[in-house]
Amino acid sequence: MSLAKRKFAGEIGALIDKTVMVITVDGKKYSGTLSGIDPDTLSLSLSDAKDEKGATTHKVFLNGSILGQILTIEKPFDLKALSERLEKVFPTMVKLYEDQGFIWVMEKIKVTEKGVTEGSGPIAERVQRVYSLFTKEASK
């Protein structure tokens, strides 16, 4: 798989569990939580979906061939900026895996947009404090 295709798949994958708006080629609009996507066909599923008339549906599946646009409604989490902040606290010990949605600190503490998800102890607590401060500043 080419680098461009991997990056595109990573961008699309990062939208999972995020609120998006989808506009079909015939102009119909749906908004909801992106719950699944096939990166090859762009067929997708939306949970708690709403159409432009306000009708809600628990789940909508859309064939990729009818999609015109996929728009993000919420600002994505800036994993790169967080990794740069962590790098200042833990120089040369931070690895960003943006396409997979996580950061490794000291090869034992995993950080995602939800905070520290793997690792424990004083270093994990320090990473969590950096994460908490970062998210607090980002929400202002």
N, C-alpha and C positions, 0 to 999 in steps of 0.2 A: 504494500500500500504506500502511495506517495506521501511525502510530508504534508503537502497541501490537503490531501484527502483525510489524513489522520487529524490534522488541526481542525478541519471542518467537522469531522465526527466528534471531536472533543468539545467544540463549541456547542454543537447540537446536544450532546450528552449532558453538558453543564446546565441545560435548561430543564432537565428532568426535575420534577417536584416544584417548578417555578410557575408563576402565573404568566400565561401568554395569551395573545390574541392571534387568531388564525383568520386570514381572509382568503376565500376560495377564488378561483378564476372567474366565477360568475358573480362575485361581489358579496357573497354571504359571509357574515362575521360570527365567529365563535370565540368566547374567552373561557378560560378555565385553567386547571392545573395540568401541565403536561405530564402524563403518567407513563407514556411509552412512546418510542419512536424507532422506526427501522431506518438507519442512516442511508441504506442503499436506495430505498424507494421514497423516503420521507413520509411514508404512511405513519400516522400517529394516533394516539388516544389522549383525550382530555377527560379529566375527572371533574365533577361538579361544574359542568359546562353550561354556558348561557349563550343563546343565540341573540341576534340583534333585536328581536322582539321581546327579549327578557325571559323567554321560556327556559327553564332549567332542566337539565338531564343529568342523571348520575354519571353516565359515561358516554362519550361520543368517539367513534372511530372514523377517521377520515383517510381516504385513499390519497397517497402522495401525488397522484396524477391530477388531482383537482385543486391542489394547494397553490395559491398565488403568493402569499406572504405569511411568515411567522414573525410576530412582533413580541418583544419582551416587554412586560408591563412593569416588573420590578427590576431595580438596578441589581446586576449580578454582584456577588461577593468578590472583592478584589484580592484574590489569593496571592497574586504577585506582590502587591504592596505589603501584605502581611509578611510574606517571606523576606522582603527587604527590611522590614522592621525587626523581625527575629534575627536576621543576619547581623544587625548592629549589637544585639545582646549576646548572640552565639556566633562569633565570626568563624567562617569556614566550616561550620557544622550544620548548615541548613541546606536541604535539597528540595527544590520545588518540582512537583509532578503535576503541573497545571492541567494537562490533558486527562489526568486521572482524579483530579480534584483534591489533592492533599499535599502536605509538606511534611518531610521527615526532619526532625531535629535530633542530632547526635545519633542517627540511625536507630533510635529506639522510641521516639515520641512522635506520634502521628497527629497532625493537626488538620482539620477540615474546616469548612465554613461554620460548623457547629461547635468548634472548639477542640480540645484535646480528646481524641477518641481512643488512643492507645498509649500506654505508658503510665507510670505513677512515680511518686516520690517528689523530692524537692525541685528537681529540674522540671518535671511535668507541671508542677504548681506554678513555677516561674513562667513557663511557656503559656499557661492558661491566663496568668495575670497580664502578659503582653497582649494576648488575644482579646481579653476583656476590655483593656484600655483601647485597643485598636477599633473594636466594634463600637464602643461608646463614642469615640471621636468620629467615626464614619457616619453615625446616625444623627449627628448634629447638623 
